Amino acid sequence: MQKRKLGNSGLEVSALGLGCMGLSFGYGPATDIQDAIKLLRIAFERGITFFDSAEAYGPYKNEELLGEALAPFRDQVVIATKFGFEGAVPAKGTNSQPENIRKVAEASLKRLKTDRIDLFYQHRVDPNVPIEDVAGTVKDLIQEGKVKHFGMSEAGAATIHKAHAVQPVAALQSEYSLWWREPEQEVIPTLEELGIGFVPFSPLGKGFLTGAIDENTTFDKTDFRNIVPRFTPEARKANQVMVDLMTSIASQKNATPAQIALAWLLAQKPWIIPIPGTTKLHRLEENINAVNVVLTTDDLKSIEEAAAQIQIEGARYPAHLQQMVSK
């Protein structure tokens, strides 16, 4: 597996990370613990060294799972986790008060069975706490050796600048893929300017860009895609044209639509590290093999021209969650 560095932070990770949320939360019933441990350990054996969690995934269950699965090779992996919600429940709103950040850090260290958090993200910007106070608290945790690097998630350019002035931000994690390209407007230029790595979550469009979902797909009742406007049957039908584009390029490259979507992200910047998630071993292998798909300048131009003609239907979040995205 190729390696990449998250901006100027010096933090080196595998070119693809593993988003671990879906093993415990968000996409239907949690994966059996032993099956999940097996998947995480196979990911490491196949070269993945970057694992993404959060106290909110479960809540708490995902960190416990990673602590158990990654313990045998803890020093060979980079573990990212997150703080920032009241009681680790997004529905209760944000809480990045300094005392809460410290409390979460201590609890996460225990669940992860480790003495340091490699990358500690603010899960969502808290409008009630100055970002300078958040960055300052994480700076203190770094000085104490409990945290190695500071990250932010779904933050806007102005907020990133303010935080970075207090404590250098190693990575920004936000949604980015061929069907959500807003970060290209302000966020990616800001990251480039400041030397911050970019970790796209949902790089496969929450599964849609794999080609395995169509207008007739039904999701488990606990799957959060049921409330996402972009996943209504009507929107899925309209958005199928993007999957058709991925499929047509994939056929020319002897690849899959998912591999094309990931290869496209990897080709954008050398400091972009996507974190596709999966609960299935065959999907894990498929995603890992995306690093071997090379898109030429002409390929990228063709994708760009075709994608420019496609109008994606549906908001990526329901209104109450969209409010948590910072400007």
C-alpha positions as CSV (number, residue, x, y, z in Angstrom):
1,M,0.0,0.0,0.0
2,Q,1.3,3.4,-0.9
3,K,1.7,6.0,1.8
4,R,0.7,9.6,1.9
5,K,1.4,12.5,4.3
6,L,-1.4,14.6,5.8
7,G,-0.3,18.0,4.7
8,N,2.7,19.5,6.6
9,S,1.9,17.6,9.8
10,G,4.4,14.8,9.1
11,L,1.7,12.3,9.9
12,E,2.1,9.5,7.4
13,V,-0.7,7.0,6.7
14,S,-1.8,4.5,4.0
15,A,-3.1,6.2,0.8
16,L,-6.5,4.8,1.7
17,G,-7.8,4.8,5.3
18,L,-10.8,2.8,6.7
19,G,-13.9,4.6,7.9
20,C,-15.1,2.4,10.7
21,M,-18.5,4.0,11.5
22,G,-20.6,1.5,9.6
23,L,-19.3,-1.4,11.6
24,S,-21.3,-0.1,14.6
25,F,-23.6,2.7,13.6
26,G,-25.5,4.4,10.8
27,Y,-26.0,1.8,8.1
28,G,-28.3,-0.7,9.8
29,P,-27.6,-3.3,12.5
30,A,-24.0,-3.4,13.9
31,T,-21.7,-6.0,12.5
32,D,-21.0,-9.0,14.7
33,I,-18.0,-8.1,16.9
34,Q,-15.8,-11.0,15.8
35,D,-16.6,-10.4,12.1
36,A,-15.7,-6.7,12.6
37,I,-12.4,-7.5,14.4
38,K,-11.5,-9.9,11.6
39,L,-12.2,-7.2,8.9
40,L,-10.2,-4.6,10.8
41,R,-7.2,-7.0,11.1
42,I,-7.4,-8.0,7.5
43,A,-7.4,-4.3,6.5
44,F,-4.1,-3.9,8.5
45,E,-2.6,-7.0,6.9
46,R,-3.5,-5.6,3.4
47,G,-1.6,-2.3,4.2
48,I,-4.2,0.0,5.8
49,T,-2.7,1.9,8.7
50,F,-5.3,4.7,9.1
51,F,-8.5,3.9,11.0
52,D,-11.3,6.4,11.7
53,S,-13.6,6.3,14.6
54,A,-15.6,8.6,16.9
55,E,-17.2,8.4,20.4
56,A,-20.5,9.1,18.6
57,Y,-20.4,5.9,16.6
58,G,-22.5,3.6,18.7
59,P,-22.1,5.6,20.8
60,Y,-18.8,4.3,22.2
61,K,-19.1,0.9,20.7
62,N,-16.9,1.7,17.7
63,E,-14.0,2.9,19.8
64,E,-14.2,-0.2,21.9
65,L,-14.1,-2.3,18.8
66,L,-11.0,-0.6,17.4
67,G,-9.3,-0.8,20.8
68,E,-9.8,-4.6,20.8
69,A,-9.0,-5.2,17.1
70,L,-5.9,-3.0,16.8
71,A,-4.3,-3.7,20.1
72,P,-1.8,-6.3,18.7
73,F,-0.3,-3.8,16.3
74,R,-1.2,-0.5,18.0
75,D,2.2,1.1,17.3
76,Q,1.9,0.4,13.6
77,V,-1.4,2.2,13.0
78,V,-2.8,5.7,13.2
79,I,-6.1,6.0,15.0
80,A,-8.3,9.0,14.5
81,T,-11.3,9.7,16.8
82,K,-13.6,12.6,17.5
83,F,-15.2,14.8,20.2
84,G,-17.8,17.5,20.0
85,F,-21.4,16.2,20.6
86,E,-23.4,16.4,23.8
87,G,-23.2,13.0,25.5
88,A,-21.8,11.5,22.2
89,V,-25.2,11.8,20.6
90,P,-25.4,14.1,17.5
91,A,-29.2,14.6,18.0
92,K,-28.4,16.3,21.3
93,G,-26.3,19.0,19.6
94,T,-22.7,20.1,19.8
95,N,-20.5,20.4,22.9
96,S,-16.9,21.5,22.4
97,Q,-16.6,23.1,25.9
98,P,-13.0,22.6,27.0
99,E,-14.0,20.4,29.9
100,N,-16.0,18.2,27.6
101,I,-13.1,17.8,25.2
102,R,-10.9,16.7,28.1
103,K,-13.5,14.3,29.4
104,V,-13.9,12.7,25.9
105,A,-10.2,12.4,25.4
106,E,-9.7,10.5,28.7
107,A,-12.7,8.2,28.0
108,S,-11.6,7.6,24.4
109,L,-8.1,6.7,25.5
110,K,-9.6,4.0,27.7
111,R,-11.9,2.6,25.1
112,L,-9.2,2.6,22.5
113,K,-6.8,0.8,24.9
114,T,-4.1,3.3,24.2
115,D,-2.0,6.1,25.8
116,R,-2.4,8.6,22.9
117,I,-4.9,9.6,20.2
118,D,-3.0,10.0,17.0
119,L,-5.6,12.4,15.4
120,F,-8.3,14.1,17.5
121,Y,-11.0,15.7,15.4
122,Q,-13.6,18.2,16.4
123,H,-16.6,16.3,14.9
124,R,-18.6,19.4,14.1
125,V,-17.9,23.1,14.8
126,D,-19.7,24.3,17.9
127,P,-21.2,27.7,17.4
128,N,-21.3,28.3,21.2
129,V,-17.5,27.8,21.8
130,P,-14.9,30.0,20.2
131,I,-12.8,27.8,17.9
132,E,-9.7,29.4,19.4
133,D,-10.7,27.8,22.8
134,V,-11.2,24.4,21.1
135,A,-7.8,24.6,19.4
136,G,-6.2,25.7,22.6
137,T,-7.6,22.8,24.6
138,V,-6.4,20.3,22.0
139,K,-3.0,22.1,22.0
140,D,-2.8,21.5,25.8
141,L,-3.7,17.8,25.3
142,I,-0.9,17.6,22.7
143,Q,1.6,19.1,25.1
144,E,0.5,16.5,27.7
145,G,1.2,13.7,25.2
146,K,-2.4,12.5,25.2
147,V,-3.1,13.6,21.6
148,K,-0.6,13.8,18.7
149,H,-2.5,15.8,16.1
150,F,-5.5,18.1,15.8
151,G,-8.2,17.7,13.2
152,M,-11.4,19.3,12.2
153,S,-14.5,18.0,10.4
154,E,-17.0,19.8,8.1
155,A,-15.4,23.2,9.0
156,G,-15.4,26.2,6.7
157,A,-12.4,28.1,5.5
158,A,-12.7,31.0,8.0
159,T,-13.0,28.6,10.9
160,I,-10.0,26.6,9.7
161,H,-7.9,29.7,9.5
162,K,-8.7,30.7,13.1
163,A,-8.1,27.3,14.6
164,H,-4.9,26.8,12.6
165,A,-3.5,30.0,14.0
166,V,-3.7,28.6,17.6
167,Q,-2.8,24.9,17.0
168,P,-1.8,23.7,13.5
169,V,-4.5,21.6,12.0
170,A,-3.2,18.3,10.6
171,A,-6.3,17.2,8.7
172,L,-9.8,18.3,7.7
173,Q,-12.3,15.6,7.3
174,S,-15.4,16.4,5.2
175,E,-17.5,14.8,2.6
176,Y,-16.0,14.9,-0.9
177,S,-16.6,12.8,-3.9
178,L,-17.7,13.1,-7.5
179,W,-21.2,13.7,-6.3
180,W,-20.4,16.3,-3.6
181,R,-17.7,18.7,-4.8
182,E,-18.4,21.8,-2.7
183,P,-15.1,21.6,-0.9
184,E,-13.4,22.6,-4.2
185,Q,-14.7,26.1,-3.9
186,E,-13.1,27.4,-0.7
187,V,-12.0,24.5,1.5
188,I,-9.4,22.7,-0.7
189,P,-7.6,26.0,-1.6
190,T,-7.5,26.8,2.1
191,L,-6.0,23.4,3.0
192,E,-3.4,23.8,0.2
193,E,-2.5,27.3,1.5
194,L,-2.1,26.1,5.1
195,G,-0.5,22.7,4.4
196,I,-3.4,20.7,5.9
197,G,-4.3,17.2,4.8
198,F,-7.8,16.3,3.5
199,V,-9.6,13.2,4.5
200,P,-12.8,12.7,2.5
201,F,-15.5,10.7,4.2
202,S,-18.3,9.1,2.1
203,P,-15.9,9.0,-0.9
204,L,-18.3,6.5,-2.5
205,G,-21.3,8.7,-2.0
206,K,-22.6,6.6,1.0
207,G,-22.5,3.6,-1.2
208,F,-24.3,5.1,-4.2
209,L,-21.2,5.3,-6.4
210,T,-20.5,1.6,-6.1
211,G,-23.4,0.9,-8.4
212,A,-24.9,-1.5,-5.9
213,I,-27.8,0.9,-5.1
214,D,-30.7,1.9,-7.4
215,E,-34.2,3.4,-7.1
216,N,-35.6,0.1,-5.9
217,T,-33.1,-0.5,-3.1
218,T,-34.6,-0.7,0.4
219,F,-32.6,0.2,3.4
220,D,-32.8,-1.3,6.9
221,K,-35.1,0.8,9.2
222,T,-32.1,1.9,11.2
223,D,-30.1,3.1,8.2
224,F,-29.7,6.9,8.2
225,R,-30.0,7.0,4.4
226,N,-33.7,6.7,4.9
227,I,-33.8,10.4,5.9
228,V,-31.3,11.7,3.4
229,P,-33.0,13.7,0.6
230,R,-30.4,12.5,-1.9
231,F,-31.5,8.9,-1.3
232,T,-35.2,9.2,-2.0
233,P,-36.2,6.8,-4.8
234,E,-36.8,9.8,-7.1
235,A,-33.3,11.2,-6.4
236,R,-31.6,7.8,-6.8
237,K,-33.3,7.4,-10.2
238,A,-32.2,10.9,-11.3
239,N,-28.6,10.4,-10.0
240,Q,-28.1,7.0,-11.7
241,V,-26.5,9.0,-14.5
242,M,-23.4,9.5,-12.3
243,V,-23.1,5.8,-11.6
244,D,-23.5,5.2,-15.4
245,L,-20.5,7.5,-15.9
246,M,-18.4,5.6,-13.4
247,T,-19.4,2.3,-14.9
248,S,-18.4,3.4,-18.4
249,I,-15.0,4.5,-17.3
250,A,-14.5,1.4,-15.2
251,S,-15.1,-0.8,-18.2
252,Q,-12.3,0.9,-20.1
253,K,-9.9,0.6,-17.1
254,N,-10.7,-3.0,-16.1
255,A,-11.9,-1.6,-12.8
256,T,-15.2,-1.2,-10.8
257,P,-17.2,2.0,-10.4
258,A,-16.1,2.3,-6.8
259,Q,-12.4,2.0,-7.8
260,I,-12.9,4.8,-10.3
261,A,-14.5,7.0,-7.7
262,L,-11.6,6.4,-5.3
263,A,-8.9,6.7,-7.9
264,W,-10.4,10.1,-9.0
265,L,-10.1,11.4,-5.4
266,L,-6.5,10.1,-5.1
267,A,-5.7,11.9,-8.3
268,Q,-6.9,15.3,-7.1
269,K,-4.1,16.0,-4.6
270,P,-1.2,14.0,-3.1
271,W,-2.4,15.0,0.4
272,I,-5.9,13.6,0.0
273,I,-6.6,10.3,1.9
274,P,-10.1,8.9,1.4
275,I,-11.6,6.7,4.1
276,P,-14.2,4.5,2.5
277,G,-16.1,2.3,5.0
278,T,-17.4,-1.2,4.5
279,T,-18.6,-4.2,6.5
280,K,-17.8,-6.7,3.7
281,L,-14.4,-8.3,3.0
282,H,-14.9,-8.4,-0.7
283,R,-15.6,-4.6,-0.7
284,L,-12.6,-4.0,1.4
285,E,-10.4,-5.8,-1.2
286,E,-12.1,-3.9,-4.0
287,N,-11.5,-0.5,-2.3
288,I,-7.8,-1.3,-1.5
289,N,-7.2,-2.2,-5.1
290,A,-8.3,1.2,-6.2
291,V,-4.8,2.5,-5.4
292,N,-3.6,0.5,-8.4
293,V,-6.0,2.2,-10.8
294,V,-4.2,5.0,-12.6
295,L,-6.2,7.7,-14.2
296,T,-4.4,9.7,-16.9
297,T,-4.7,13.4,-17.6
298,D,-7.0,12.5,-20.5
299,D,-9.1,10.2,-18.2
300,L,-9.5,13.0,-15.7
301,K,-10.4,15.5,-18.4
302,S,-13.1,13.1,-19.7
303,I,-14.5,12.6,-16.2
304,E,-14.5,16.3,-15.6
305,E,-16.3,17.1,-18.9
306,A,-18.9,14.4,-18.4
307,A,-19.5,15.2,-14.7
308,A,-20.0,18.9,-15.6
309,Q,-23.1,17.9,-17.6
310,I,-24.7,16.0,-14.6
311,Q,-27.0,17.8,-12.2
312,I,-27.1,15.8,-8.9
313,E,-30.5,15.8,-7.3
314,G,-31.3,16.0,-3.6
315,A,-29.6,17.6,-0.5
316,R,-26.8,15.6,1.1
317,Y,-28.3,16.1,4.6
318,P,-31.8,16.7,6.0
319,A,-32.2,20.3,7.2
320,H,-31.5,19.6,10.9
321,L,-28.1,18.1,10.2
322,Q,-27.2,20.6,7.6
323,Q,-27.2,23.2,10.3
324,M,-24.1,21.6,11.8
325,V,-22.0,22.3,8.8
326,S,-19.8,25.4,9.5
327,K,-18.9,28.2,7.1
